[in-house]
């Protein structure tokens, strides 16, 4: 059944377990996401696979979609916070970390992440080259 999103998603997950088939995995998960855009878990795993391929903009798009579709999906908020932190986009990372702490206020890992991001965010940025 070519229009069965769950089949494409399952195949994508299986393919993602083999690093040399990650591109195929992304193709399958993209098909699943197109067929059923209401499943945040599909978008989340698509984002992770895109990130593994170094497709950071596409990963961000998928992870943001996962958070929109399922605003309570802790895994997606966590992945998005880490993606922004890796980029040095501390404001967006901080917003995601705050959301994580709202969703799981007793989870120390998310409080530590929020604190670490706040520290990074408050550091002065490196000055550019001196003007001649």
C-alpha positions as CSV (number, residue, x, y, z in Angstrom):
1,X,0.0,0.0,0.0
2,X,2.0,3.0,-1.3
3,X,-0.1,5.5,0.6
4,X,0.2,3.8,4.0
5,X,2.2,6.3,6.1
6,X,3.0,3.8,8.9
7,X,4.6,1.4,6.5
8,X,6.9,4.1,5.1
9,X,7.7,5.2,8.7
10,X,8.5,1.7,9.9
11,X,10.7,1.1,6.9
12,X,12.5,4.4,7.5
13,X,13.2,3.4,11.1
14,X,14.6,0.1,10.0
15,X,16.8,1.6,7.3
16,X,18.0,4.3,9.8
17,X,19.6,1.5,11.9
18,X,22.1,1.0,9.0
19,X,24.3,4.1,8.6
20,X,24.9,3.4,5.0
21,X,21.2,3.5,4.3
22,X,20.4,6.7,6.1
23,X,19.5,8.6,2.9
24,X,16.9,5.9,2.0
25,X,15.6,6.1,5.6
26,X,15.1,9.9,5.2
27,X,13.3,9.3,1.9
28,X,10.9,6.9,3.5
29,X,10.3,9.1,6.5
30,X,9.7,12.1,4.3
31,X,7.1,10.1,2.4
32,X,5.5,9.1,5.7
33,X,5.4,12.7,6.9
34,X,3.8,13.9,3.6
35,X,1.2,11.2,3.9
36,X,0.4,11.8,7.6
37,X,1.6,15.3,8.7
38,X,-0.3,14.9,12.0
39,X,2.2,12.5,13.5
40,X,4.9,14.3,15.5
41,X,6.9,11.2,16.1
42,X,7.5,10.8,12.3
43,X,8.7,14.4,12.1
44,X,10.9,13.9,15.1
45,X,12.7,10.9,13.7
46,X,13.0,12.5,10.3
47,X,14.7,15.4,12.0
48,X,17.1,13.2,13.8
49,X,18.0,11.4,10.6
50,X,18.4,14.6,8.7
51,X,20.7,15.8,11.4
52,X,22.8,12.7,11.2
53,X,23.2,13.4,7.5
54,X,24.4,16.9,8.3
55,X,21.2,18.5,6.8
56,X,20.8,20.9,9.7
57,X,18.2,23.2,8.1
58,X,16.0,20.3,7.2
59,X,16.5,18.8,10.6
60,X,15.4,22.0,12.2
61,X,12.3,22.2,10.0
62,X,11.3,18.6,10.9
63,X,11.9,19.1,14.6
64,X,10.0,22.3,14.6
65,X,7.1,20.5,12.8
66,X,7.2,17.8,15.5
67,X,6.9,20.4,18.2
68,X,4.0,22.1,16.4
69,X,2.1,18.8,15.8
70,X,2.7,17.6,19.4
71,X,3.6,20.5,21.7
72,X,4.1,18.1,24.6
73,X,6.7,15.9,22.8
74,X,9.7,16.2,25.2
75,X,12.0,14.4,22.9
76,X,11.5,16.8,20.0
77,X,12.0,19.9,22.3
78,X,15.2,18.4,23.6
79,X,16.5,17.6,20.2
80,X,15.7,21.1,19.0
81,X,17.4,22.7,22.0
82,X,20.5,20.7,21.3
83,X,20.4,21.6,17.6
84,X,20.2,25.3,18.4
85,X,22.9,25.0,21.0
86,X,25.2,23.3,18.5
87,X,24.6,26.2,16.2
88,X,25.2,28.7,18.9
89,X,21.7,30.1,18.6
90,X,21.4,30.5,22.4
91,X,18.2,32.4,22.4
92,X,16.3,29.7,20.6
93,X,18.0,27.0,22.6
94,X,17.0,28.8,25.8
95,X,13.4,29.0,24.6
96,X,13.4,25.2,24.0
97,X,15.0,24.5,27.4
98,X,12.4,26.6,29.1
99,X,9.7,24.6,27.4
100,X,11.3,21.4,28.4
101,X,11.3,22.5,32.0
102,X,7.6,23.4,31.8
103,X,6.8,20.0,30.4
104,X,9.0,18.1,32.9
105,X,9.6,20.4,35.9
106,X,11.1,17.7,38.1
107,X,13.6,16.4,35.5
108,X,17.1,17.6,36.6
109,X,18.6,17.0,33.1
110,X,16.4,19.7,31.6
111,X,17.1,22.1,34.4
112,X,20.8,21.5,33.9
113,X,20.5,22.1,30.2
114,X,18.6,25.3,30.8
115,X,21.3,26.5,33.2
116,X,24.1,25.6,30.8
117,X,22.4,27.3,27.9
118,X,21.9,30.4,30.1
119,X,25.6,30.4,30.9
120,X,26.5,30.1,27.2
121,X,24.0,32.8,26.3
122,X,25.5,35.3,28.8
123,X,29.1,34.9,27.7
124,X,30.5,37.7,25.7
125,X,30.9,37.0,22.0
126,X,34.3,36.9,20.5
127,X,35.2,40.2,18.9
128,X,35.8,40.2,15.2
129,X,39.2,41.1,13.7
130,X,40.5,44.5,14.7
131,X,39.9,47.3,12.2
132,X,43.0,48.6,10.5
